[in-house]
Amino acid sequence: MAGTFIVGETKIRPGTYFNIQKVGENQIVGASDGVVAIFFKSDFGPLAEAVEITPEEGYEKLYGTAGSTNAIREVIRAGATKCVCVRVGKGGTAATVTLDKDGDTEALKITARYPGAKDFAVTVREKLSDSSLKECVIYSGAKEFEKIEFAAGDDEVKALNDAFVNSKCFSSEIIASATGVLADVSEEAFTAGTDPTASNAEYSEAFVAAEAYRFNVACVDTEETAVHQLLASFIDRIFDAGQLAMAVVAEKKTVAFTDRMAHAAAFNSEKMHYVVNASAEISGEAVEGYLVAARIAGMIAACASNKSLTHTVVEGYTKLNDALTPTDISTAEQKGCIVLSTNTSGQIWIDSAINTLVSPADNQDDGWKKIRRTKTRYELITRCNDQADALIGKVDNDVNGRATVVSQLQGVINAMINEGKLVSGTASENTTYQSDGDYAYMDIQVIDKDSIEHLYLTYKFQFSSRTTE
């Protein structure tokens, strides 16, 4: 009977032995950029529930454009590839409308699934192309919001009620066991609902809703410093659980400049970013405070870790309404602030891509003060963690098994070197702590790349016009 052998092993008994090997390596985990968690208020949509939305899908269909949904707009404008959207608030009431059957008897009540003051109107009519069907069309303003088709005939009440089962935004109920033919109506207004309220507690609840999702950067729709502190605590908490994310906040220029700088410095964290002069215009439209923070959040999330956002132009910004002097810029950046300034062409850009870390901890170097290097390090940790997780329970805790782990981790390092994110790096088994039982220790040591951001030019001139031989 054939048996197995280890390469290089010599067997005592005659016979056939086999060894199984793999050709090629496991797929190396790649980078995941461009995902932003946004906490906002609106007049429609699920409350305290995270919904992933891509720019192609659009947020307007679910949340509309009221409230602070413009924060989502700014994140998408910055290049985000996915938004983890969480509507903040509690309470409120839902919009309703009652449809009659022929004879002006109430037959069917339609209720919005989510509370909010969003305006709706309903039209019930025969379908032009097919008289065997009728349409229930719900409008928001002048735009069609949802259309439901149902069978025309003797019991349209039941047919429409059954059709609403598949609606994502509305529910229905038959009134007093009504049956029969529904009366046609044209743009009959709903009784408007009321918007939920949002306090600090509701923001905390919204943060919890996003905790199960992976994202690069988070932002909120408010300039309230109490909410900013809650956001910072949330980012710290999920970091401890293995979710490496950042956040961006800002206040309006009505807050004293010295106070803004103090608020930024108080974070003292590589995870937190503070835009100190967040007041600009987009072709005459004012964008300030949380809107600027949302734009910068999207830019940080979308930027690959082999690039720097220093001197990156904020697309679409046409005017800076809180321009700082060179002295103020230097002072603010020493406090860990992101400053918007203008280049020689008058474009608005990020003066220096830094976070609020001013005094690094004992286990941090100055690289943690910069967005590029922090993104690179977070990416390395995330990709290596994911690569290692794929091996948990799949390899033995022996020399060969640990060598497999080292090889897979080195594969991530090599990939990031090739991507221009690392200068060099090695993965190895830890020599201080001995692997045993079901645990093993590995070391990952890298040198991450940076960009030239301070260029010193020395000009040398001579009085004589003769060239020196």
Legacy VTK file of the C-alpha trace (Angstrom):
# vtk DataFile Version 3.0
C-alpha trace
ASCII
DATASET POLYDATA
POINTS 469 float
0.000 0.000 0.000
1.330 3.421 -0.942
2.179 5.863 1.816
3.144 9.507 2.047
6.625 10.942 2.336
8.204 14.265 3.227
10.574 15.679 0.618
14.087 14.433 1.430
12.842 11.575 3.595
14.180 8.014 3.046
11.779 5.152 3.791
12.844 1.758 5.217
10.250 -0.490 3.586
10.149 -0.956 -0.193
7.090 0.452 -1.892
5.537 3.493 -3.497
5.196 6.724 -1.558
3.553 9.981 -2.587
3.837 13.663 -1.745
1.278 16.330 -2.612
2.494 19.806 -3.542
0.834 22.994 -4.721
1.841 24.807 -7.900
1.628 28.568 -7.469
0.610 30.612 -4.448
-2.694 31.532 -2.841
-4.229 34.732 -4.103
-2.744 37.716 -2.299
-5.244 39.988 -0.565
-5.469 43.360 -2.302
-6.162 46.889 -1.121
-9.680 48.101 -0.389
-9.980 51.865 -0.837
-12.787 54.326 -1.365
-15.313 53.280 1.301
-16.773 56.001 3.533
-19.247 55.691 6.408
-21.572 58.705 6.535
-23.887 59.600 9.408
-26.576 62.070 8.360
-30.171 63.246 8.691
-32.866 63.132 6.014
-36.630 63.209 5.546
-36.861 59.563 4.454
-35.066 56.241 4.691
-34.315 53.600 7.331
-33.219 54.883 10.743
-30.085 53.673 12.563
-29.524 51.084 9.850
-26.425 50.843 7.670
-27.067 50.651 3.931
-24.245 50.188 1.421
-24.756 52.338 -1.668
-22.501 52.826 -4.690
-22.419 56.056 -6.711
-24.043 54.189 -9.599
-26.976 53.116 -7.427
-27.449 56.616 -6.054
-28.568 57.603 -2.571
-31.407 59.872 -3.677
-33.873 57.054 -4.367
-33.783 55.869 -0.769
-32.918 58.990 1.211
-33.881 61.864 -1.057
-31.930 65.125 -1.088
-33.261 66.873 2.023
-31.629 67.206 5.414
-27.888 66.659 5.351
-27.797 64.095 2.543
-25.523 66.578 0.780
-22.744 65.034 2.881
-23.187 61.863 0.819
-23.037 63.983 -2.323
-19.693 65.475 -1.290
-18.214 62.081 -0.436
-19.184 60.771 -3.874
-17.806 63.870 -5.593
-14.483 63.135 -3.905
-14.266 59.732 -5.585
-15.684 57.307 -3.030
-16.562 53.936 -4.547
-18.986 52.879 -1.818
-20.900 54.655 0.941
-22.006 53.036 4.176
-25.003 55.283 4.824
-26.642 55.566 8.246
-29.578 57.899 8.807
-29.477 59.354 12.317
-32.532 59.900 14.497
-35.445 58.397 16.378
-39.171 58.922 16.482
-41.025 60.888 13.840
-44.118 59.778 11.971
-44.680 58.257 8.546
-46.653 59.790 5.678
-50.019 58.158 4.892
-52.779 58.306 2.310
-56.121 56.514 2.008
-57.507 55.271 -1.300
-61.247 54.962 -1.829
-63.178 52.413 -3.785
-65.984 53.469 -6.086
-68.604 55.136 -3.957
-66.191 57.199 -1.808
-65.694 54.451 0.769
-62.234 54.209 2.324
-60.649 50.965 1.167
-56.843 50.928 1.393
-54.363 52.816 3.551
-50.839 53.321 2.215
-48.102 54.147 4.726
-44.481 55.078 4.121
-42.162 52.494 5.661
-39.932 55.189 7.154
-40.752 58.297 9.192
-40.085 61.724 7.770
-41.569 64.879 6.304
-40.906 63.948 2.683
-43.790 64.997 0.416
-45.609 62.256 -1.481
-48.623 62.133 -3.772
-50.397 59.156 -5.344
-52.071 58.523 -8.685
-54.221 55.475 -9.458
-55.111 54.950 -13.117
-55.621 52.407 -15.850
-52.425 51.396 -17.625
-52.504 52.984 -21.078
-50.970 50.017 -22.891
-52.984 47.303 -21.109
-56.521 47.801 -19.826
-56.284 44.600 -17.763
-53.835 46.357 -15.446
-53.915 49.471 -13.310
-51.035 51.537 -11.931
-50.444 53.034 -8.526
-47.816 55.737 -9.019
-46.306 57.534 -6.027
-44.581 60.842 -6.679
-42.156 62.887 -4.648
-42.439 66.388 -5.947
-42.539 66.220 -9.740
-40.574 62.958 -9.894
-41.948 59.449 -9.969
-40.812 57.744 -6.763
-42.369 54.288 -7.119
-44.771 52.563 -9.498
-46.776 49.434 -8.729
-48.924 47.538 -11.224
-51.891 45.428 -10.184
-54.735 43.552 -11.822
-57.819 45.541 -12.751
-61.178 43.982 -12.057
-63.631 43.091 -9.348
-61.184 43.134 -6.407
-58.575 45.781 -7.073
-58.323 46.520 -3.352
-56.880 43.080 -2.653
-54.756 43.107 -5.820
-53.038 46.373 -4.898
-52.637 45.365 -1.269
-50.909 42.155 -2.384
-48.673 44.099 -4.777
-47.426 46.379 -1.987
-45.824 43.378 -0.282
-42.858 43.808 -2.639
-42.506 47.547 -2.072
-39.307 48.668 -0.345
-40.656 52.049 0.676
-44.380 51.635 1.375
-46.788 49.238 3.051
-50.550 48.952 2.815
-53.518 47.627 4.740
-57.117 47.008 3.785
-59.622 49.083 5.739
-62.611 47.274 7.283
-62.263 44.242 4.985
-63.017 46.411 1.954
-63.275 44.816 -1.487
-64.052 46.022 -4.962
-62.830 48.462 -7.588
-60.528 51.323 -6.559
-61.447 54.823 -7.610
-58.973 56.585 -9.876
-57.133 59.533 -8.303
-54.608 62.012 -9.657
-51.694 63.165 -7.502
-53.576 63.016 -4.226
-51.258 64.286 -1.503
-50.224 62.117 1.426
-50.744 63.351 4.939
-47.166 64.400 5.618
-45.099 62.662 8.245
-42.693 64.312 10.657
-38.921 64.072 10.818
-37.167 62.155 13.607
-35.101 63.967 16.200
-31.366 63.466 16.545
-29.381 63.853 19.759
-25.996 62.547 20.843
-27.616 59.256 21.815
-28.935 58.782 18.282
-25.466 59.373 16.822
-24.063 56.738 19.164
-26.758 54.318 18.014
-25.970 55.106 14.389
-22.275 54.407 14.959
-23.128 50.972 16.333
-25.165 50.254 13.189
-22.065 50.775 11.030
-19.729 48.770 13.230
-20.166 45.508 11.331
-19.146 47.119 8.032
-15.632 47.703 6.751
-14.841 51.258 5.699
-11.782 53.481 5.327
-13.034 56.813 6.652
-16.082 58.106 8.538
-17.708 61.531 8.715
-20.753 63.120 10.349
-23.217 65.819 9.306
-22.620 68.183 12.197
-20.110 70.646 13.577
-21.047 69.795 17.175
-17.862 68.969 19.071
-19.705 66.561 21.376
-20.595 64.419 18.359
-17.014 64.711 17.107
-15.818 63.288 20.407
-18.311 60.431 20.145
-17.051 59.733 16.637
-13.440 59.662 17.848
-14.377 57.227 20.614
-16.197 55.035 18.091
-13.170 54.961 15.782
-10.930 54.031 18.724
-13.315 51.286 19.811
-13.538 49.589 16.433
-9.757 49.903 16.065
-9.370 47.763 19.165
-11.649 45.204 17.489
-9.525 45.128 14.341
-11.322 47.701 12.159
-8.681 50.184 10.996
-10.591 53.315 10.025
-10.148 57.078 10.175
-12.517 60.028 10.559
-12.711 63.652 9.427
-14.478 66.524 11.195
-14.671 70.297 10.833
-16.271 73.348 12.383
-17.494 76.563 10.825
-15.370 79.703 10.669
-17.700 81.376 13.182
-15.805 79.398 15.831
-12.689 81.271 16.929
-9.578 80.164 15.049
-7.686 79.458 18.268
-10.561 77.313 19.518
-10.614 75.340 16.290
-6.905 74.622 16.573
-7.326 73.579 20.187
-10.123 71.181 19.248
-7.907 69.603 16.596
-4.909 69.230 18.887
-7.071 67.655 21.582
-7.662 64.595 19.389
-3.916 63.892 19.046
-4.681 60.799 16.992
-3.558 59.370 13.681
-7.180 58.294 13.198
-8.713 61.787 13.446
-8.472 64.597 10.893
-9.620 68.172 11.425
-10.131 70.700 8.607
-9.434 74.020 10.299
-10.648 76.472 7.623
-13.598 74.550 6.217
-15.329 77.338 4.310
-15.381 77.423 0.526
-17.643 77.746 -2.506
-18.537 75.580 -5.478
-19.532 77.993 -8.244
-21.263 80.286 -5.766
-22.718 77.543 -3.551
-21.369 77.750 -0.014
-19.804 74.590 1.385
-18.536 74.726 4.927
-18.179 72.741 8.104
-19.353 69.162 7.744
-19.628 69.437 3.943
-15.920 70.172 3.633
-15.155 67.391 6.112
-17.197 64.992 3.961
-15.276 66.010 0.835
-11.921 65.487 2.538
-13.135 62.167 3.968
-13.939 60.988 0.469
-10.560 62.141 -0.827
-8.680 60.315 1.934
-10.681 57.134 1.390
-10.298 57.184 -2.389
-6.573 57.986 -2.420
-4.335 54.954 -2.897
-1.653 54.587 -0.249
1.108 55.045 -2.822
-0.037 58.645 -3.305
-0.013 61.733 -1.106
-2.865 64.213 -0.769
-0.454 67.047 -0.027
-1.032 69.737 -2.671
-3.948 67.789 -4.133
-6.573 70.110 -5.609
-10.118 69.874 -4.242
-12.050 69.475 -7.487
-14.891 71.931 -8.013
-13.944 74.336 -5.238
-13.864 77.805 -6.779
-13.376 80.098 -3.781
-11.838 79.817 -0.332
-13.811 81.884 2.179
-11.460 81.403 5.115
-8.002 81.931 3.684
-5.220 81.882 6.272
-1.955 83.787 6.386
1.292 81.825 5.995
1.909 82.268 9.721
-1.553 80.958 10.597
-1.090 78.012 8.243
2.149 77.009 9.938
0.622 77.420 13.390
-2.437 75.346 12.476
-0.381 72.551 10.943
1.729 72.371 14.073
-1.559 71.689 15.901
-2.376 68.811 13.550
-4.865 70.659 11.337
-5.586 70.075 7.670
-5.422 73.507 6.043
-6.920 74.490 2.703
-4.822 76.965 0.747
-4.464 78.114 -2.860
-1.765 77.324 -5.394
-0.241 79.758 -7.888
-3.103 79.057 -10.301
-5.698 80.002 -7.702
-6.879 76.427 -7.221
-7.817 75.289 -3.730
-5.779 72.390 -2.425
-4.781 70.540 0.713
-1.727 72.338 2.041
-0.348 69.367 3.993
-1.913 65.908 4.269
-1.604 65.365 8.011
-3.757 64.091 10.856
-4.183 65.411 14.387
-1.360 63.349 15.892
1.007 65.895 17.435
2.656 63.926 20.229
3.197 60.294 19.154
2.891 57.515 21.718
5.880 55.434 22.755
5.123 52.854 20.058
4.704 55.441 17.277
7.163 57.296 15.060
6.536 60.560 13.199
5.309 58.650 10.159
1.989 58.218 11.957
1.433 61.982 11.664
0.980 61.743 7.893
-2.069 60.535 6.003
-0.116 58.660 3.332
2.025 56.693 5.741
-0.848 55.950 8.101
-2.937 54.713 5.165
-0.022 52.541 4.035
0.423 51.060 7.496
-3.294 50.472 7.966
-3.413 48.807 4.565
-0.441 46.580 5.366
-1.970 45.523 8.681
-5.383 44.872 7.139
-4.049 42.902 4.177
-1.688 40.819 6.304
-4.427 40.165 8.851
-6.808 39.050 6.107
-4.131 36.870 4.519
-3.325 35.257 7.864
-7.003 34.783 8.724
-7.412 32.695 5.587
-4.877 30.233 7.029
-6.400 29.873 10.495
-7.262 26.224 11.058
-5.873 25.306 7.630
-2.182 24.733 8.416
-0.407 22.775 11.139
1.561 24.501 13.868
4.858 22.982 12.813
7.869 24.158 10.849
6.132 23.680 7.522
2.879 25.300 8.650
4.579 28.360 10.078
6.720 28.636 6.955
3.498 28.761 4.950
2.234 31.626 7.087
5.511 33.517 6.685
5.401 32.944 2.929
1.863 34.283 2.642
2.682 37.374 4.698
5.799 37.975 2.640
3.612 37.786 -0.446
1.566 40.727 0.804
4.727 42.695 1.566
6.170 41.962 -1.875
2.912 43.006 -3.529
2.941 46.332 -1.696
6.571 46.880 -2.659
5.620 46.335 -6.303
2.688 48.720 -5.868
5.050 51.479 -4.719
3.758 51.534 -1.156
6.724 50.005 0.661
10.473 50.368 0.185
11.268 46.971 1.672
9.989 44.492 4.210
10.289 41.006 5.629
8.033 38.570 7.434
9.585 36.057 9.804
8.820 33.825 12.748
9.328 35.584 16.059
12.455 34.409 17.878
11.540 35.823 21.292
8.243 34.027 21.838
8.106 30.316 21.081
5.204 28.964 19.042
3.390 26.123 20.756
0.017 24.399 20.886
-2.375 26.349 18.697
-0.591 29.708 18.767
2.311 31.109 16.754
4.152 34.431 16.676
5.260 36.279 13.544
7.159 39.520 12.952
6.516 41.892 10.062
9.107 44.610 9.589
8.803 47.121 6.765
10.007 50.491 5.563
7.059 52.385 4.099
7.432 54.976 1.353
6.832 58.688 1.608
6.525 61.501 -0.910
8.834 64.480 -1.312
6.932 67.194 0.515
9.757 69.480 1.633
12.162 70.389 -1.149
15.144 72.587 -0.269
16.815 74.361 -3.190
20.162 76.099 -2.736
21.002 78.664 -5.421
24.636 79.678 -5.891
25.638 82.779 -7.845
28.920 84.453 -8.660
29.726 88.035 -9.568
32.205 87.246 -12.318
30.739 86.397 -15.723
33.721 84.188 -16.530
33.233 80.464 -16.334
35.559 78.623 -14.017
37.823 76.190 -15.805
LINES 1 470
469 0 1 2 3 4 5 6 7 8 9 10 11 12 13 14 15 16 17 18 19 20 21 22 23 24 25 26 27 28 29 30 31 32 33 34 35 36 37 38 39 40 41 42 43 44 45 46 47 48 49 50 51 52 53 54 55 56 57 58 59 60 61 62 63 64 65 66 67 68 69 70 71 72 73 74 75 76 77 78 79 80 81 82 83 84 85 86 87 88 89 90 91 92 93 94 95 96 97 98 99 100 101 102 103 104 105 106 107 108 109 110 111 112 113 114 115 116 117 118 119 120 121 122 123 124 125 126 127 128 129 130 131 132 133 134 135 136 137 138 139 140 141 142 143 144 145 146 147 148 149 150 151 152 153 154 155 156 157 158 159 160 161 162 163 164 165 166 167 168 169 170 171 172 173 174 175 176 177 178 179 180 181 182 183 184 185 186 187 188 189 190 191 192 193 194 195 196 197 198 199 200 201 202 203 204 205 206 207 208 209 210 211 212 213 214 215 216 217 218 219 220 221 222 223 224 225 226 227 228 229 230 231 232 233 234 235 236 237 238 239 240 241 242 243 244 245 246 247 248 249 250 251 252 253 254 255 256 257 258 259 260 261 262 263 264 265 266 267 268 269 270 271 272 273 274 275 276 277 278 279 280 281 282 283 284 285 286 287 288 289 290 291 292 293 294 295 296 297 298 299 300 301 302 303 304 305 306 307 308 309 310 311 312 313 314 315 316 317 318 319 320 321 322 323 324 325 326 327 328 329 330 331 332 333 334 335 336 337 338 339 340 341 342 343 344 345 346 347 348 349 350 351 352 353 354 355 356 357 358 359 360 361 362 363 364 365 366 367 368 369 370 371 372 373 374 375 376 377 378 379 380 381 382 383 384 385 386 387 388 389 390 391 392 393 394 395 396 397 398 399 400 401 402 403 404 405 406 407 408 409 410 411 412 413 414 415 416 417 418 419 420 421 422 423 424 425 426 427 428 429 430 431 432 433 434 435 436 437 438 439 440 441 442 443 444 445 446 447 448 449 450 451 452 453 454 455 456 457 458 459 460 461 462 463 464 465 466 467 468
